[in-house]
């Protein structure tokens, strides 16, 4: 393989690895979910409540008075519990959607039909024959070939 091909392959691997969401962690969270009502509530929550600022306030208040630290921590905890509730709602909604779609084959659309139930005792037309190919016995030598 040429050296240039190897270099190009290495470049493409690193380029693919460094792709990240623009807008940080919260934007990546909001982009993961679809366009349902629950996910709209989630996106609205992320727009209105800037959690990263609250985290910074907790870090800033860590070395200051205990009361400011406790208030910053309690507001952050409240927002995080709300966030986990919204994530749980989205997960429940997605599992419900998955359960509804699981009966249909997405490749065939609505034309998918369940296979007919067959009688297990009936003769199968393409049943595998167990002794279709004979395996040579290593204990017996091959018969001599005629010249």
N, C-alpha and C positions, 0 to 999 in steps of 0.2 A: 504494500500500500504506500502511496506517495506521502511525503512528509506534509504537504499542504492539506491533503485530505484528513490526516490525523489532527493537524492543528485546527482545521475547521470544525471537526467533530468535537474537539475539546472546547472550542469557543461556544458552540451551540449548547453544550451541556451546562456550562457556567451561565450562559444567558438565560436558559430555562430555569435554573435554580434561583436566580436573583429576582425573578418576577414577583412582585408583591402587590397587595391591594393598596390603592392610593387612598389616603385618608385615615390610615391607622387601623387600630384594632376594632373600634366601634363601627367604622364603615365596612370592614370586612364581615362583621357580624350581620349588619343589616343587609348586605348584598347576598348572604347565603340563603335568605328566605324568599319565598315567592311573593305573589301579589294578592294574598288573601287579606281578609279584614284584620285578623290577628297580627299578621306581619306588618300591616299598615300601622296598627297601634304600636308595634315594636319600633318601627322606624320613627314614628312621631315621638316616642319616648326618648330615643337616642338623640333626636334633634333638640328637644327641649331641655333635657337634663344632661349636662356635660359632666360625665363621671370622671374624666381625666383631671379636670380642675379640682374636683373633690379629693381625689387621690393626692394631688399636689398639696392641697391644704392640710391633709393629714400629715404628710411628710414635713411640711413647714412647721406645724404646731407640735411636732413630736418633742422638740427641745424647749418649747415655751411652756406656758401655764397648762396645768392639767385640765382645767375646765374648757379651754379652747380646743384642746386635743380631743376631749370626750365629745364635744358638740360636733366637731368635724367628722369624727369617727362614726357617730350615730347617724348623721345625715348620709354618709357614705353607705352604711349598713342598710338604711332604709331604701336607698336607690338600688342597691345590689339585690335586695329581696324582691323588689318590684321587677327587676330585670330577670331574675330567675323564674318568677311567676309567668312572665311573658314568654320566656323560652319554653317553659313547660306546656303552655297553651299551644304554642306553635308545634311542638313535638307531638302533642295529642292530635292536633288537626292533621298533621302529616301522616301519622299512623292510620287515622281514620280514612284518609284519602287512599293510602296504600291498600288498606283492607278492601275498599270498594273496588279498586282497580285490579286486584289480584285475581279475580275470577275471569277477567277478559285477557286475551292475549294481545298485547299492544302492537305486535307485528301484523296480525291479521285483522285488527279492528273489531267491529261487532260481528263479523262473520264467523268468529271462532265458536265451535260447538264442542261440548264435552264428548269424549269418546264413549261409544255405546258399551254397556256392560256386557261382558261375554261370560259364557258358561265355562268355569275352569276345568270341568270334566270333559268338555268336547275336544275332539282331535284338532290340534293346531295345524294349519296348512304348512307353515314354514317353521316347524319345530326342528331344533338342532338334533342331529343324530349323534349319539355319543361316540360310537365306534366308526366314524366315517373314515378316519385315517388310521392305519395300523402302525403302531410304533414298533420298530425292530427291537428284539430282545438282545441285549448285549451279551447274555450268557451263551447264546447260540451263534456260531459263526455263520457268515453268509454262505449260501450254497456255491459250489465252484461253478464258474462260468464256462460254457462250452466255447471252444475256439473254432 
